[in-house]
Amino acid sequence: MNILIIGTGYVGLVSGACFSEFGFKVTCIDHDKSKIKNLKKSIIPIYEPGLNDLVKKNIDNKNLNFDTNANKYLNKSDCIFLAVGTPSRRGDGHADLKFVFKAVEQICLRINKKIVLVTKSTVPVGTAKKIKNIIKKYKKDELITVASNPEFLREGSAINDFLRPDRVVIGTNDEYSRLLLNSLYKPLNIRQVPIVNTDTETSELIKYASNSFLATKITFINEISVFCKKTGTNIGDVTRAMGLDKRIGSKFLHPGPGYGGSCFPKDTLAMSKIFKDHKIKFNIVDSVIKTNDKIKENLSAEILKIIKANKISKVLFLGLSFKPETDDIRESSSIFIIKYLLKKHKNLSISAHDPVAIPNAKKEKLNIKYHFDLNKSFESQQMVIIGTEWNIYRSINFKNLFSQMSSHVIYDLRNIYIHDKEIVKLGFKYYSLSSK
Ligand code: UGA
């Protein structure tokens, strides 16, 4: 089986590497020449645990190949995945499908054999139909059949999520495509991974509904946490007890500084727009979007208040990525709060540490200082803000650091140290998403 993947971003690259690990011959295409040049040498453009080794192994065994031009592979492929970007249209919220449609047109112009064309990017309900219309325009509907196969991988655990998924969703109205896609996922049979076979539109909806639900779950617990903080009730016990109810489950019930990343903010907005297009108001998701923005803003304002009340002029941020195990800073709450503080407090000196996200943060051109050595980063700081729950921030020896800092305030946006009584005994003022 020969697979072509158009778009070598997060989803395209991880899917390509994992399909090649299954033993299929995979070529990943991207128009970014330097990215492809590096990938051919197993230099990967993102930080994703395990991906480097997987890419190298499968380049070496000739299952995985990279190129900038799809043309010479089109008529050797059995299956073409579209994994190009679908960014939010500026000021609109709809997913922008121009890269998807451009790729479809290029395929239609050159294809002269039977292929299955599959959307892997997150695309609005009805996209497969629009793709079919383009194919009809080129009179290629005898050759090209269409399917939707959304991806549910998380940054930071993407390979595990691909190789050990909770489920695989295959959406198509065409029997040939269904059989071909089911055979692609046969290697997962050994793990008895459930495969949900459905039509294209339902498959497209499943992806948005899943992300919107998870964003709702997080926002729900974030609001409960605001209540706990105000009333002195215990958020840890609330989430534990709720999570033990199998109907609720403990995952995605951790309070934090609002969800971020490249998916939830974009997909909740798009979901709301898709509903509106069908003249339905998605009240819950609309409220989640607003609440999540408000959570980030309220936290920023609270931090500013603490800074002013304690006459703090030097702040250290720990963690810039939107979550651990990734260098992705898109919609990161840390970056949001830093921007807010820089805007509202002209004399504040901010510095930041992150294990891998500093190069991406630098592209934001923020007026802050970066530390690469965690142990040296506390020197003469007055306040520490824990923005991301990287493992290295879970065992900080605050006793040793006390004397290095010139004032002693901690804001723990991930509730890592809420049970650590020592911190307060040492003389730190400790704030979290739960303390009163
Ligand atoms: C998310 C989904 O989890 C994946 O299933 C999906 O495939 C992916 O989007 C996508 O659409 O491509 P991802 O954005 O990589 O994956 O990250 P998550 O682990 O879902 O975290 C998203 C945000 O929620 C982060 O800001 C994280 O800090 C926050 N979060 C997560 C919480 O605040 N609390 C939690 O309990 C869980």
Residues whose N, C-alpha, C, O or C-beta is under 5 A from the ligand:
A	BS01	UGA	E151 F152 L153 R154 E155 I218 F252 L253 H254 P255 G256 G258 Y259 G260 G261 S262 C263 F264 F322 K323
